[in-house]
């Protein structure tokens, strides 16, 4: 965007991600894409895009549609595990190495809502105890224990308030973790926020810990020190990006987890049992110390 000042943008994306682009400078329109059988959603998208000619098409799904539209230039993503983290892979698609850190734009109403929900009267620990499928979800009782340790007298954020985040359909799953926090320190935001307001709230938090999820990536993009918990997904590709991000994973490797007899990510329960509270706490303390000691990283919010 910095190279193309004044450019207009058309964004096509999944319906859940569409609200993330609401405040993009130069946005002309967002086209939410709902999957259809037999790939018919691609034909519907092509019909909406084909009347125009584009200076640049960036296709991060590696589809054929970029080649079926009129454009002066095209950049089509091709995943390559040898290139490492997915952000770096995406950056190389655009010829950017090192890649810029992910960034979101907000509107004043998002920032104003965040200021009301998380007023600046002391540090806040952000927690996202859910994920888009059960195998990636660390047990609620372990989240509760980790919160107690991190906000205890000897924790990294003594007596801090705790903000609990989740998607709207995950509110019930997040409830046990939220209820484990004393009422006077609890900020229950689970299922209550649109994505950009959640992002604005995360910018106001001192530290984030959560499962591998979209909220984890929002926290990292917000510049908040972010610890991601990993098991049946690859932290080498999807760990929180940036100098203020870190990942801790189960004692079992990704390959050990997914090679279990009968493994099916659509039906399994949690596959995060071999990540102990002690290991997660040690990773949080290490990240906190590293961020606090590094002037190049985000300063811990207090």
C-alpha positions in Angstrom: 0.0 0.0 0.0 2.9 2.4 0.7 4.1 1.8 -2.8 0.8 2.6 -4.4 -0.5 5.8 -2.7 -4.0 6.6 -3.7 -4.7 3.1 -5.0 -8.2 1.6 -4.8 -8.7 -1.9 -3.4 -11.2 -4.6 -4.1 -11.0 -7.4 -1.5 -12.5 -10.8 -2.0 -12.4 -13.1 1.1 -14.4 -15.5 3.2 -17.5 -14.1 5.0 -15.9 -14.4 8.5 -12.9 -12.4 7.5 -14.8 -9.7 5.5 -15.2 -7.3 8.5 -11.4 -7.0 9.0 -11.2 -4.9 5.8 -13.8 -2.3 6.8 -11.3 0.5 7.5 -8.7 -0.2 4.8 -7.7 3.1 3.2 -8.8 3.3 -0.5 -11.3 0.4 -0.1 -13.7 0.3 -2.9 -15.6 -2.8 -2.0 -15.4 -6.1 -0.1 -16.8 -9.2 -1.8 -17.7 -11.9 0.9 -17.2 -15.3 -0.6 -19.5 -18.1 0.6 -18.3 -21.6 -0.5 -20.7 -23.5 -2.8 -20.6 -27.1 -4.0 -18.6 -28.0 -7.0 -16.6 -24.8 -6.7 -19.4 -22.6 -8.0 -18.4 -19.8 -5.6 -15.4 -19.2 -7.9 -17.6 -18.7 -10.9 -19.8 -16.3 -8.9 -16.7 -14.3 -7.8 -15.3 -14.3 -11.4 -18.6 -12.8 -12.6 -18.4 -10.0 -10.1 -14.8 -9.2 -11.0 -14.6 -9.7 -14.7 -16.1 -6.4 -15.8 -13.1 -4.5 -14.6 -9.4 -4.4 -15.4 -6.9 -4.3 -12.6 -3.4 -3.0 -12.2 -2.5 -5.8 -9.8 -4.2 -9.0 -8.7 -2.9 -10.6 -5.6 -4.3 -14.2 -5.1 -3.4 -15.6 -1.7 -5.4 -18.8 -2.3 -3.4 -20.0 -5.3 -6.6 -20.3 -7.5 -7.0 -20.1 -11.2 -9.2 -17.0 -11.0 -6.2 -14.6 -11.1 -5.5 -15.9 -14.6 -9.1 -15.4 -15.8 -9.2 -11.7 -15.2 -7.7 -8.7 -17.1 -4.7 -7.4 -15.2 -1.4 -5.6 -15.8 0.3 -7.8 -13.1 -0.5 -10.8 -11.1 1.0 -12.3 -7.9 -0.3 -15.8 -7.1 0.6 -17.5 -3.9 2.3 -20.9 -4.1 2.9 -22.5 -0.7 6.4 -23.8 -0.1 7.2 -25.4 3.3 11.0 -24.7 2.7 10.4 -21.0 3.0 9.3 -21.2 6.6 6.6 -19.2 8.3 3.4 -18.4 6.3 3.9 -14.6 6.6 7.3 -14.9 5.0 5.8 -17.1 2.2 3.1 -14.5 1.6 5.7 -11.7 1.6 7.8 -13.4 -1.0 4.7 -13.6 -3.2 4.9 -9.8 -3.4 8.7 -9.7 -3.6 9.0 -8.5 0.0 11.8 -10.1 2.1 11.7 -9.5 5.0 8.0 -9.2 4.9 6.1 -6.4 6.6 4.3 -7.3 9.8 0.6 -7.9 9.4 -1.4 -4.7 10.2 -5.1 -3.8 10.5 -6.9 -0.4 10.2 -9.6 0.6 12.6 -12.2 3.4 12.7 -12.7 5.8 15.6 -15.8 3.8 16.8 -13.7 0.7 17.3 -11.1 2.5 19.4 -13.8 4.3 21.4 -15.5 1.0 22.1 -12.2 -0.5 23.2 -11.5 2.4 25.6 -14.9 1.9 27.2 -14.5 -1.9 27.5 -10.9 -1.8 28.7 -10.2 1.5 30.5 -6.6 2.3 31.2 -6.4 1.6 34.9 -3.9 -1.2 35.1 -2.5 -4.0 33.0 -4.8 -6.6 31.4 -4.0 -10.2 30.5 -5.9 -11.2 27.3 -6.9 -14.9 27.0 -8.4 -16.7 24.0 -9.3 -20.2 25.2 -11.1 -21.4 22.1 -10.2 -22.4 18.5 -11.9 -23.3 15.2 -11.8 -27.0 16.0 -11.6 -28.9 19.3 -8.2 -30.6 18.8 -6.4 -27.3 19.1 -8.2 -26.3 22.4 -6.1 -26.5 25.5 -8.3 -27.7 28.5 -10.2 -25.0 30.3 -8.9 -26.0 33.7 -5.3 -25.5 32.5 -6.1 -22.0 31.2 -7.7 -21.3 34.6 -4.5 -22.4 36.4 -2.2 -20.5 34.0 -4.3 -17.3 34.5 -4.0 -17.7 38.3 -0.2 -18.1 38.1 0.4 -15.2 35.7 -1.8 -12.8 37.7 -0.8 -14.1 41.1 1.6 -12.3 43.5 4.6 -13.9 41.8 3.3 -13.7 38.2 4.3 -11.5 35.4 1.1 -9.4 35.9 0.2 -9.4 39.6 -3.5 -8.7 40.3 -4.1 -7.9 36.6 -7.5 -7.8 35.1 -8.2 -10.7 32.6 -10.0 -10.1 29.3 -11.5 -13.3 27.8 -12.1 -13.3 24.0 -13.8 -15.7 21.7 -15.9 -15.8 18.5 -19.7 -15.5 19.1 -20.4 -19.2 18.5 -17.6 -20.1 21.0 -19.0 -18.2 23.9 -20.2 -21.3 25.8 -16.8 -22.9 25.4 -15.1 -19.9 26.8 -17.4 -19.5 29.8 -15.6 -21.9 32.2 -12.4 -19.9 31.7 -14.1 -16.6 32.2 -15.9 -17.8 35.3 -12.6 -18.9 36.8 -11.5 -15.3 37.1 -12.7 -13.3 40.2 -15.5 -11.0 39.2 -13.7 -7.9 40.2 -10.9 -8.7 37.7 -12.9 -10.3 34.9 -13.6 -8.6 31.6 -15.8 -11.0 29.7 -15.7 -10.1 26.1 -16.2 -13.7 24.7 -18.5 -13.6 21.7 -19.4 -9.9 22.2 -17.2 -8.1 19.8 -16.8 -7.6 16.1 -13.3 -8.3 14.8 -11.9 -4.8 14.6 -13.2 -3.9 18.1 -11.5 -7.1 19.3 -8.3 -5.9 17.7 -8.6 -2.5 19.3 -9.1 -4.1 22.7 -6.1 -6.4 22.2 -4.0 -3.3 21.6 -4.8 -2.2 25.1 -3.7 -5.5 26.7 -0.3 -6.1 28.3 0.0 -9.8 27.3 -1.9 -12.4 25.3 -2.1 -16.2 25.6 -4.3 -18.4 23.6 -4.7 -21.4 21.3 -3.7 -21.3 17.6 -6.6 -19.1 16.3 -7.5 -16.0 14.5 -7.5 -14.1 17.8 -4.0 -15.1 18.4 -3.0 -13.6 15.1 -5.0 -10.4 15.8 -3.1 -10.0 19.1 0.3 -10.4 17.3 -0.7 -7.9 14.7 -1.8 -5.5 17.5 1.8 -5.6 18.8 0.8 -7.2 22.1 3.2 -9.8 23.4 1.6 -12.9 22.2 2.1 -16.5 23.3 0.4 -19.1 21.1 -0.3 -22.7 22.3 0.2 -25.3 19.7 -0.4 -29.1 19.3 -2.1 -30.4 16.1 -1.0 -27.5 14.0 2.4 -26.4 12.8 4.0 -23.6 14.9 6.8 -23.4 12.3 4.2 -22.0 9.8 1.6 -20.3 12.1 3.3 -19.1 15.3 2.5 -15.5 16.2 4.6 -13.3 13.9 7.0 -10.7 15.1 9.5 -10.0 17.8 6.8 -9.9 20.5 5.4 -13.3 19.5 6.3 -16.8 20.6 4.9 -20.3 20.6 4.9 -23.2 23.0 3.8 -26.6 21.9 2.8 -29.9 23.3 5.5 -32.4 24.2 4.2 -34.5 21.3 5.2 -33.2 17.9 2.8 -32.3 15.2 3.6 -35.5 13.3 3.2 -37.6 16.5 -0.2 -36.2 17.1 -1.7 -36.4 13.5 -0.3 -39.9 13.0 -2.3 -41.4 15.9 -4.6 -44.2 14.8 -8.0 -42.9 14.0 -6.9 -39.3 13.9 -9.7 -37.1 12.5 -9.6 -33.4 13.2 -13.3 -33.0 12.6 -14.3 -35.5 15.4 -11.5 -35.5 17.9 -11.5 -33.8 21.3 -8.5 -31.9 22.6 -5.1 -33.0 21.4 -3.3 -30.6 23.7 -3.0 -32.8 26.8 0.8 -33.1 26.7 1.2 -29.3 27.1 1.5 -28.7 30.8 0.7 -25.6 32.7 4.3 -25.4 33.9 5.6 -25.4 30.4 3.1 -22.8 29.2 4.0 -20.6 32.3 7.7 -20.9 31.6 7.1 -19.8 28.0 5.1 -16.8 29.1 7.7 -15.7 31.5 10.4 -16.1 28.9 8.5 -14.0 26.4 7.7 -11.4 28.9 11.4 -11.1 29.9 12.5 -11.0 26.3 10.1 -8.3 25.3 10.9 -6.2 28.3 14.6 -6.4 27.6 14.4 -5.7 23.9 14.0 -2.0 22.8 13.2 -3.2 19.3 10.2 -5.2 20.5 6.9 -3.9 21.7 7.1 -2.5 25.2 5.0 -4.5 27.7 1.8 -2.5 28.4 1.3 -1.8 32.1 
